[in-house]
Amino acid sequence: MTQGNGTAPPSLRRTLLIWLLAPLVGLVPLTAALIYLLARSPALDALDRALTGTTVALAEIIEFKDGQVTLPLSPQTARALSADVVDETVFAVKAPDGRLLGGSFDLAALAPPMQADEWRFQLAWLTGKPVRLAVHGAACGARMAQVCVVVVAETLGKRNAAQRAALLAAGVGAAVLALPLVLFSMLAIRRTLRPLSRAVADVESLMPHRLAPIDAQGMPLEVLGFVNALNRLLARLHEAAAAQRAFVADAAHQLRTPLSVMRVETAQALATPHSPDLHPVLERLHAGAERGSRLAQQLLALARAEGAALDPGLKAQRLDLSALVAGMAERWLRPALEAGQDLGFELQPAWVEGHAMLLEEAIGNLIDNAISHAGTGTSITVRTETREGRSWLSVEDDGRGVPQDNLDALWQRFRRGRDASSPGSGLGLAIVADIARLHGAQAKIEPAPHGRQGVRFLLVFPPAPVPLAP
């Protein structure tokens, strides 16, 4: 769907998703970084404390003897201090005068000047490898007035593993946080918009003949006002339609009596001796009274059809179209014989859910239309049958037919075919279309099948349950 300027209308679902998920784009990486830092720092601090233990152990071995600072370190102790499963550990101890007391000369060259009890931790390169240094200024010498520098270096294997573990923990933690938030956001939006979707479906199902109020149960408070306003509008439309229907019904009912009197009086006047000059006038009056009576009858039928559509309390019944047509057959045989036509019936069971009075009106209008317009010497066939679970009612004639471009217009009120020669109001087929719509049926006009001349009027009803045999 697009707006008048050709652009797509804004989506409430998309807008809510953007406003809910956009903060996650910033918060999730920030949370991941925070988890990473919180997990990484304790791990690295623990590794630094391990280096501190080795450094303190070396500082405790330093001795001052015979005016010299020494490091009485056995090979076994040296190997024990350097032992590690993952990393390489190297140490160096420098005397206050810069002499190497023990350990690696290359590492001793990296040691900065230190104050007593001073600690430093830093990254450096040793023999082409990145290492972590723990440097400690240990008091030594006469009366502990001088400073020996103790350096312990360790490669970064455990540290890199700790950082990878912290990074994995941060990623998993962020994913565990983000995925439920995204899913719950989408679920919350879906549940929040579900009443709106239901309301949209209800509005789309509205028809001019069915203006049921929208169910406001479960609607969000922000939307409830709009739904209530829409229901009030539908109620006003329903009242207006009911008033119009009542007016049509009342007007048609009031016209029936004077028109019936006029029809009877003109018939009696034609049957009694009268001046030849008055005969054409009386015939026109009688024909006009007949047309007026028929129009009033059709207006009443139209009002009844619209009333049934607007009355939710009117219940449909399971009916057999073949039985309805059979009950009406005798009523139309005489008009067909008077018009010089052959009216036939091919009736098979065809069950529908509907209203007998309205269906009889629709059937009668179709047969009357065929008798009025098929012409003298034609054949008219009324059929009921079931095809693929759907009930069919058709009225077919072999008259001159209807132009193809004029077929759809015949269903409209007060519209007649271009070639129509018999009198009529143009309401009969419109009433048929309204009754078909009320019953969920399709009303069609098509040329007679199998290439024959004529036209077929067809009503195709939705499937209806067939009653069980007793």
C-alpha positions as CSV (number, residue, x, y, z in Angstrom):
1,M,0.0,0.0,0.0
2,T,1.3,3.5,-0.9
3,Q,0.3,6.9,0.1
4,G,-1.0,9.5,-2.3
5,N,2.5,10.8,-3.1
6,G,3.7,7.3,-4.0
7,T,5.7,6.6,-0.9
8,A,5.0,3.7,1.5
9,P,3.1,4.6,4.6
10,P,5.0,4.4,7.9
11,S,4.8,1.1,9.7
12,L,3.9,1.2,13.4
13,R,5.5,-2.3,13.8
14,R,8.7,-1.1,12.2
15,T,8.7,2.1,14.2
16,L,8.3,0.3,17.5
17,L,11.0,-2.2,16.5
18,I,13.4,0.6,15.6
19,W,12.8,2.5,18.9
20,L,13.1,-0.7,21.0
21,L,16.0,-2.3,19.2
22,A,18.1,0.8,18.4
23,P,19.2,1.2,22.0
24,L,20.3,-2.4,22.0
25,V,22.7,-1.6,19.2
26,G,24.6,0.7,21.6
27,L,23.9,-1.0,24.8
28,V,24.8,-4.6,23.8
29,P,28.4,-3.7,22.7
30,L,28.8,-1.5,25.8
31,T,27.6,-4.4,28.0
32,A,30.0,-6.8,26.2
33,A,32.9,-4.4,26.7
34,L,32.0,-4.1,30.4
35,I,31.7,-7.9,30.8
36,Y,35.1,-8.2,29.1
37,L,36.8,-5.7,31.3
38,L,35.2,-7.2,34.5
39,A,36.3,-10.7,33.5
40,R,39.7,-9.8,32.1
41,S,41.0,-7.6,35.0
42,P,40.8,-10.2,37.8
43,A,42.4,-12.9,35.6
44,L,45.3,-10.6,34.7
45,D,45.7,-9.4,38.3
46,A,45.9,-13.1,39.4
47,L,48.6,-13.7,36.9
48,D,50.5,-10.6,38.1
49,R,50.1,-11.8,41.7
50,A,51.8,-15.1,40.6
51,L,54.7,-13.1,39.2
52,T,54.8,-11.1,42.5
53,G,55.2,-14.3,44.5
54,T,58.1,-15.4,42.4
55,T,59.7,-11.9,42.7
56,V,59.3,-11.9,46.5
57,A,60.7,-15.4,46.8
58,L,63.8,-14.2,44.9
59,A,64.1,-11.1,47.1
60,E,64.0,-13.3,50.2
61,I,67.0,-15.3,48.9
62,I,69.3,-12.2,48.6
63,E,72.0,-12.2,51.3
64,F,74.6,-9.6,52.4
65,K,77.8,-11.5,53.5
66,D,81.3,-10.2,53.9
67,G,80.4,-6.8,52.6
68,Q,79.0,-8.3,49.4
69,V,75.4,-8.8,48.2
70,T,74.9,-12.3,46.9
71,L,72.2,-14.6,45.6
72,P,72.8,-18.1,47.0
73,L,70.5,-19.8,44.5
74,S,70.9,-23.5,43.8
75,P,70.2,-24.9,40.3
76,Q,67.2,-26.8,41.7
77,T,65.7,-23.7,43.1
78,A,66.4,-21.8,39.9
79,R,64.6,-24.5,37.9
80,A,61.7,-24.5,40.4
81,L,61.3,-20.7,40.0
82,S,61.3,-21.0,36.2
83,A,59.0,-24.0,36.0
84,D,55.7,-23.4,34.1
85,V,53.5,-25.7,32.0
86,V,52.3,-22.9,29.6
87,D,54.7,-20.0,29.7
88,E,58.4,-19.5,29.8
89,T,59.5,-17.7,33.0
90,V,62.8,-15.9,33.3
91,F,64.3,-13.9,36.2
92,A,67.2,-11.6,36.9
93,V,68.6,-10.1,40.1
94,K,70.8,-7.0,40.0
95,A,73.0,-5.8,42.8
96,P,73.0,-2.2,43.9
97,D,76.1,-1.6,41.8
98,G,74.5,-3.1,38.7
99,R,76.2,-6.5,38.9
100,L,74.1,-9.5,37.8
101,L,73.6,-11.6,40.8
102,G,71.7,-14.3,39.0
103,G,69.4,-15.0,36.1
104,S,69.2,-13.7,32.5
105,F,71.6,-10.9,31.4
106,D,69.2,-9.8,28.7
107,L,66.4,-9.5,31.2
108,A,68.6,-7.6,33.6
109,A,69.2,-5.0,30.8
110,L,65.5,-4.3,30.7
111,A,65.2,-3.5,34.5
112,P,64.7,0.2,35.2
113,P,66.2,2.0,38.3
114,M,64.0,1.3,41.3
115,Q,63.4,2.6,44.8
116,A,63.1,0.4,47.9
117,D,59.8,-1.4,48.0
118,E,58.8,-0.1,44.6
119,W,56.8,-2.3,42.2
120,R,56.3,-2.0,38.5
121,F,54.4,-4.2,36.0
122,Q,54.9,-3.6,32.3
123,L,55.0,-5.3,28.9
124,A,58.3,-5.7,27.0
125,W,60.1,-7.7,24.4
126,L,62.7,-10.3,25.4
127,T,64.6,-12.2,22.7
128,G,61.9,-11.4,20.2
129,K,59.0,-12.5,22.4
130,P,56.4,-10.3,24.2
131,V,56.7,-10.8,27.9
132,R,55.1,-9.4,31.1
133,L,57.6,-7.9,33.6
134,A,57.3,-7.7,37.3
135,V,60.0,-5.4,38.7
136,H,60.7,-5.0,42.4
137,G,63.1,-2.8,44.3
138,A,64.3,-5.0,47.3
139,A,66.2,-3.4,50.2
140,C,69.6,-5.1,50.5
141,G,73.2,-4.5,51.6
142,A,74.5,-3.1,54.9
143,R,71.6,-2.3,57.2
144,M,69.3,-2.8,54.2
145,A,70.2,0.7,52.9
146,Q,70.8,-0.3,49.3
147,V,68.4,-1.5,46.6
148,C,68.6,-4.6,44.6
149,V,66.4,-4.9,41.5
150,V,64.5,-8.2,41.0
151,V,62.9,-8.8,37.6
152,V,60.7,-11.7,36.7
153,A,59.4,-12.1,33.1
154,E,56.8,-14.4,31.7
155,T,55.5,-15.0,28.2
156,L,51.9,-14.1,27.5
157,G,50.4,-17.5,26.9
158,K,48.2,-17.6,30.0
159,R,47.3,-13.9,29.6
160,N,46.2,-14.4,26.0
161,A,44.2,-17.4,27.0
162,A,42.6,-15.4,29.9
163,Q,41.7,-12.5,27.5
164,R,40.2,-14.9,25.0
165,A,38.1,-16.5,27.7
166,A,37.0,-13.0,28.9
167,L,36.2,-12.1,25.3
168,L,34.1,-15.3,24.8
169,A,32.4,-14.6,28.1
170,A,31.6,-11.1,27.0
171,G,30.2,-12.3,23.7
172,V,28.1,-15.0,25.2
173,G,26.9,-12.7,27.9
174,A,25.9,-10.0,25.4
175,A,24.2,-12.6,23.2
176,V,22.3,-14.1,26.2
177,L,21.2,-10.5,27.0
178,A,20.4,-9.4,23.5
179,L,18.6,-12.4,22.1
180,P,15.9,-12.5,24.8
181,L,15.5,-8.8,24.6
182,V,15.0,-8.9,20.8
183,L,12.6,-11.9,21.1
184,F,10.6,-10.3,23.9
185,S,10.5,-7.0,22.1
186,M,9.1,-8.7,18.9
187,L,6.7,-10.7,21.0
188,A,5.5,-7.7,22.9
189,I,5.0,-5.7,19.7
190,R,3.1,-8.6,18.1
191,R,0.9,-9.0,21.1
192,T,0.3,-5.3,21.4
193,L,-0.6,-5.0,17.7
194,R,-2.7,-8.1,17.6
195,P,-5.9,-6.3,18.6
196,L,-5.2,-3.7,15.9
197,S,-4.8,-6.5,13.3
198,R,-8.1,-8.0,14.5
199,A,-9.7,-4.6,14.2
200,V,-8.3,-4.2,10.7
201,A,-9.8,-7.6,9.7
202,D,-13.1,-6.6,11.2
203,V,-13.2,-3.3,9.3
204,E,-12.2,-4.9,6.1
205,S,-15.1,-7.4,6.5
206,L,-17.6,-4.6,6.8
207,M,-20.1,-4.3,4.0
208,P,-22.8,-1.7,3.3
209,H,-25.3,-4.4,4.3
210,R,-23.3,-5.4,7.4
211,L,-22.1,-2.7,9.7
212,A,-21.4,-4.6,12.8
213,P,-19.4,-2.8,15.5
214,I,-15.7,-3.5,16.0
215,D,-14.9,-5.6,19.0
216,A,-13.1,-3.3,21.4
217,Q,-12.2,-6.1,23.9
218,G,-8.4,-6.2,24.5
219,M,-7.7,-2.9,22.7
220,P,-4.9,-0.8,24.1
221,L,-6.1,2.3,25.9
222,E,-4.5,4.5,23.3
223,V,-6.4,2.9,20.5
224,L,-9.7,2.3,22.4
225,G,-10.8,5.9,21.8
226,F,-10.4,5.5,18.0
227,V,-12.3,2.2,18.0
228,N,-15.1,3.6,20.0
229,A,-15.4,6.6,17.7
230,L,-15.4,4.2,14.7
231,N,-18.2,2.2,16.4
232,R,-20.2,5.3,16.9
233,L,-19.8,6.2,13.3
234,L,-20.9,2.7,12.3
235,A,-23.9,3.0,14.6
236,R,-24.9,6.3,12.9
237,L,-24.5,4.7,9.4
238,H,-26.6,1.8,10.6
239,E,-29.3,4.1,11.8
240,A,-29.2,6.1,8.6
241,A,-29.5,2.9,6.5
242,A,-32.3,1.7,8.7
243,A,-34.1,5.0,8.3
244,Q,-33.7,5.0,4.5
245,R,-34.9,1.4,4.4
246,A,-37.9,2.2,6.6
247,F,-38.7,5.2,4.3
248,V,-38.6,3.0,1.2
249,A,-40.7,0.4,2.8
250,D,-43.2,2.9,4.1
251,A,-43.4,4.7,0.8
252,A,-43.8,1.4,-1.1
253,H,-46.4,0.2,1.3
254,Q,-48.4,3.4,1.1
255,L,-48.3,3.3,-2.7
256,R,-49.5,-0.2,-2.9
257,T,-53.1,0.5,-1.9
258,P,-53.8,3.4,-4.3
259,L,-52.0,1.6,-7.1
260,S,-54.0,-1.6,-6.5
261,V,-57.2,0.4,-6.5
262,M,-56.2,2.1,-9.8
263,R,-55.3,-1.2,-11.3
264,V,-58.6,-2.8,-10.3
265,E,-60.6,0.3,-11.4
266,T,-58.9,0.6,-14.8
267,A,-59.4,-3.2,-15.3
268,Q,-63.1,-2.8,-14.6
269,A,-63.3,0.3,-16.8
270,L,-61.7,-1.7,-19.7
271,A,-64.2,-4.6,-19.1
272,T,-67.3,-2.4,-19.1
273,P,-68.7,-0.6,-22.2
274,H,-66.9,2.7,-22.8
275,S,-66.2,5.2,-25.5
276,P,-63.7,4.0,-28.1
277,D,-61.8,7.3,-27.6
278,L,-61.2,6.4,-24.0
279,H,-59.8,2.9,-24.6
280,P,-56.2,3.9,-25.4
281,V,-56.2,6.1,-22.3
282,L,-57.6,3.4,-20.1
283,E,-55.0,0.9,-21.4
284,R,-52.2,3.3,-20.6
285,L,-53.6,3.9,-17.2
286,H,-53.9,0.2,-16.5
287,A,-50.4,-0.5,-17.8
288,G,-49.0,2.3,-15.6
289,A,-50.9,1.0,-12.6
290,E,-49.5,-2.5,-13.3
291,R,-45.9,-1.1,-13.5
292,G,-46.4,1.0,-10.4
293,S,-47.7,-2.0,-8.4
294,R,-44.8,-4.1,-9.6
295,L,-42.3,-1.3,-8.6
296,A,-43.9,-1.0,-5.2
297,Q,-43.6,-4.7,-4.7
298,Q,-40.0,-4.7,-5.7
299,L,-39.2,-1.8,-3.4
300,L,-40.7,-3.7,-0.6
301,A,-38.6,-6.7,-1.5
302,L,-35.5,-4.6,-1.7
303,A,-36.3,-3.2,1.8
304,R,-36.8,-6.7,3.1
305,A,-33.5,-7.8,1.6
306,E,-31.6,-4.9,3.1
307,G,-33.4,-5.4,6.4
308,A,-32.4,-9.0,6.6
309,A,-28.8,-8.0,5.8
310,L,-28.8,-5.5,8.6
311,D,-30.6,-7.6,11.2
312,P,-28.1,-9.8,13.0
313,G,-30.9,-11.6,14.8
314,L,-32.3,-13.1,11.6
315,K,-31.2,-16.7,11.5
316,A,-30.6,-18.6,8.2
317,Q,-32.1,-22.0,7.6
318,R,-31.0,-25.0,5.7
319,L,-33.1,-25.1,2.5
320,D,-33.2,-27.1,-0.7
321,L,-33.3,-24.8,-3.8
322,S,-35.1,-27.5,-5.8
323,A,-37.9,-27.6,-3.3
324,L,-38.3,-23.8,-3.4
325,V,-38.4,-23.7,-7.2
326,A,-40.9,-26.6,-7.3
327,G,-43.2,-24.8,-5.0
328,M,-43.1,-21.7,-7.2
329,A,-43.3,-23.5,-10.6
330,E,-47.1,-23.3,-11.0
331,R,-47.1,-19.6,-10.3
332,W,-45.0,-18.9,-13.5
333,L,-46.4,-21.4,-15.9
334,R,-49.4,-19.3,-16.9
335,P,-47.4,-16.1,-17.6
336,A,-44.9,-18.1,-19.7
337,L,-47.8,-19.7,-21.7
338,E,-49.4,-16.3,-22.2
339,A,-46.0,-15.0,-23.5
340,G,-45.8,-18.0,-25.9
341,Q,-42.8,-19.5,-24.1
342,D,-41.8,-23.0,-23.0
343,L,-40.9,-22.9,-19.3
344,G,-39.1,-26.1,-18.1
345,F,-37.5,-27.2,-14.9
346,E,-34.5,-29.5,-14.3
347,L,-34.3,-29.8,-10.5
348,Q,-31.8,-31.7,-8.5
349,P,-31.2,-31.3,-4.7
350,A,-29.1,-28.2,-4.0
351,W,-28.8,-27.3,-0.3
352,V,-28.1,-23.8,1.0
353,E,-28.1,-21.8,4.2
354,G,-30.5,-18.9,3.7
355,H,-33.8,-17.2,4.1
356,A,-36.7,-18.8,2.2
357,M,-38.7,-15.6,1.6
358,L,-35.6,-13.8,0.1
359,L,-34.6,-16.7,-2.0
360,E,-38.1,-17.1,-3.4
361,E,-38.0,-13.4,-4.3
362,A,-34.7,-13.8,-6.1
363,I,-35.9,-16.9,-8.0
364,G,-39.1,-15.2,-8.9
365,N,-37.2,-12.1,-10.2
366,L,-35.0,-14.3,-12.4
367,I,-37.9,-16.2,-13.9
368,D,-39.9,-13.0,-14.4
369,N,-36.9,-11.3,-16.1
370,A,-36.6,-14.2,-18.5
371,I,-40.3,-14.3,-19.3
372,S,-40.3,-10.5,-19.9
373,H,-37.2,-10.3,-22.1
374,A,-36.6,-13.7,-23.8
375,G,-39.3,-13.1,-26.4
376,T,-42.1,-15.1,-27.9
377,G,-41.3,-18.7,-29.0
378,T,-38.3,-19.1,-26.7
379,S,-37.5,-21.8,-24.2
380,I,-36.7,-21.0,-20.6
381,T,-35.0,-23.6,-18.3
382,V,-34.7,-23.3,-14.6
383,R,-32.0,-25.6,-13.1
384,T,-30.8,-26.5,-9.6
385,E,-27.8,-28.7,-9.0
386,T,-24.7,-29.3,-6.9
387,R,-21.2,-29.1,-8.4
388,E,-18.1,-29.6,-6.4
389,G,-20.0,-29.1,-3.1
390,R,-21.5,-25.8,-4.2
391,S,-25.2,-25.3,-5.0
392,W,-26.1,-23.8,-8.4
393,L,-29.3,-22.1,-9.5
394,S,-29.6,-21.0,-13.1
395,V,-32.3,-19.5,-15.4
396,E,-31.4,-20.0,-19.0
397,D,-33.2,-18.9,-22.2
398,D,-32.5,-19.1,-25.9
399,G,-33.6,-15.6,-26.7
400,R,-31.7,-12.9,-28.4
401,G,-29.3,-12.5,-25.5
402,V,-27.5,-9.5,-24.0
403,P,-24.5,-7.6,-25.4
404,Q,-21.3,-8.6,-23.7
405,D,-20.5,-5.1,-22.7
406,N,-23.9,-4.6,-21.1
407,L,-23.9,-7.7,-18.7
408,D,-22.5,-6.2,-15.5
409,A,-24.7,-3.1,-15.7
410,L,-27.8,-5.3,-15.4
411,W,-27.1,-5.9,-11.7
412,Q,-27.2,-2.2,-10.9
413,R,-30.4,-0.5,-9.6
414,F,-32.6,1.2,-12.2
415,R,-30.3,0.0,-15.0
416,R,-31.8,-2.0,-17.9
417,G,-30.3,-3.5,-21.0
418,R,-29.9,-1.3,-24.0
419,D,-32.2,-3.6,-26.1
420,A,-34.9,-4.0,-23.4
421,S,-38.3,-3.5,-25.0
422,S,-40.7,-4.8,-22.3
423,P,-41.7,-2.5,-19.4
424,G,-39.7,-2.7,-16.2
425,S,-38.1,-0.7,-13.4
426,G,-34.6,-2.0,-13.5
427,L,-34.8,-3.2,-9.9
428,G,-35.5,-7.0,-10.3
429,L,-31.9,-8.1,-11.0
430,A,-30.5,-5.5,-8.5
431,I,-32.7,-7.2,-5.8
432,V,-31.3,-10.6,-7.0
433,A,-27.7,-9.3,-6.6
434,D,-28.5,-8.0,-3.1
435,I,-30.0,-11.3,-2.0
436,A,-27.1,-13.2,-3.4
437,R,-24.6,-11.0,-1.6
438,L,-26.5,-11.5,1.6
439,H,-26.2,-15.3,1.2
440,G,-22.5,-15.2,0.2
441,A,-23.4,-16.3,-3.3
442,Q,-21.9,-15.2,-6.6
443,A,-24.4,-13.7,-9.1
444,K,-23.3,-14.1,-12.8
445,I,-24.7,-13.3,-16.2
446,E,-23.1,-15.1,-19.1
447,P,-24.0,-16.3,-22.6
448,A,-25.9,-19.5,-22.9
449,P,-23.4,-22.5,-22.7
450,H,-22.3,-24.7,-25.6
451,G,-22.5,-21.9,-28.1
452,R,-26.2,-21.6,-28.0
453,Q,-28.1,-18.4,-28.4
454,G,-29.4,-16.7,-25.3
455,V,-28.3,-15.8,-21.8
456,R,-27.9,-17.6,-18.5
457,F,-28.4,-16.0,-15.1
458,L,-26.5,-18.0,-12.4
459,L,-26.3,-18.0,-8.6
460,V,-23.5,-20.0,-7.1
461,F,-23.9,-20.6,-3.4
462,P,-21.2,-21.5,-0.8
463,P,-21.1,-25.1,0.4
464,A,-23.9,-26.0,2.9
465,P,-24.3,-29.2,5.0
466,V,-26.7,-31.7,3.6
467,P,-29.1,-33.1,6.2
468,L,-28.8,-36.7,7.1
469,A,-31.4,-39.1,5.8
470,P,-33.9,-40.2,8.4
